[in-house]
Amino acid sequence: MATKTKKIRHAGRFGAGYGTNVRKKLNIIESLQRKKQVCPHCKKQGVKRESSGIWYCKKCDKRFTGHAYYLEKQA
């Protein structure tokens, strides 16, 4: 498996052929979708993304739907 540098992060799995703008946008989206977010039911930090649009809160044990990559819509 190829090693990833700090600058490339999540987009390290792609080569140079995809261009810098595409890889920068991918890093922004994937870093947002992988971090824990605030649950709309119990208001605690513990929601993780299971798949596209499906979220699960470990604190209140609820599974619900939302936006594809991030719970709160980005402006």
C-alpha positions in Angstrom: 0.0 0.0 0.0 1.3 3.5 -0.9 2.3 5.8 1.9 0.3 9.1 2.4 1.8 12.4 3.2 0.4 15.2 5.3 -0.4 17.3 2.3 -2.3 14.6 0.3 -4.1 13.0 3.3 -7.2 11.0 2.1 -6.5 11.6 -1.6 -3.2 9.8 -1.3 -4.8 6.7 -2.8 -5.2 8.6 -6.1 -2.2 9.4 -8.4 -1.1 12.6 -9.9 -3.4 12.1 -12.9 -6.5 13.4 -11.1 -5.3 17.0 -10.5 -4.9 19.1 -7.4 -8.3 20.7 -7.3 -10.2 17.4 -7.4 -7.9 16.0 -4.6 -8.4 19.1 -2.5 -12.2 18.9 -2.7 -12.1 15.2 -1.9 -10.0 15.9 1.2 -12.5 18.5 2.5 -15.5 16.2 2.0 -13.9 13.1 3.5 -12.5 14.8 6.5 -16.0 16.2 7.3 -17.8 12.9 6.8 -15.4 10.9 9.0 -15.4 13.1 12.1 -18.0 12.7 14.9 -20.9 15.1 14.8 -23.7 16.3 17.0 -26.8 14.2 17.4 -30.0 16.0 16.6 -31.9 13.9 19.2 -29.7 14.0 22.3 -27.4 17.0 21.3 -24.2 15.0 22.2 -21.1 14.4 20.1 -21.4 10.8 19.0 -22.9 10.5 15.6 -20.9 8.6 12.9 -21.8 8.0 9.3 -22.6 4.4 8.5 -23.2 4.8 4.8 -24.4 7.5 2.4 -27.2 9.4 4.2 -27.4 6.9 7.2 -26.2 8.0 10.6 -25.9 6.3 13.9 -25.6 7.8 17.4 -23.7 5.7 20.0 -25.0 7.8 22.9 -28.8 7.4 22.4 -28.6 4.3 20.2 -30.6 5.8 17.3 -30.1 5.3 13.6 -31.5 7.9 11.3 -31.2 9.5 7.9 -29.7 12.9 7.0 -27.5 14.5 4.4 -25.1 12.3 2.5 -21.7 13.6 3.8 -22.4 15.8 6.7 -25.4 16.2 9.0 -25.6 20.0 9.0 -25.8 21.4 5.5 -22.8 23.4 4.6 -23.3 26.9 3.3 
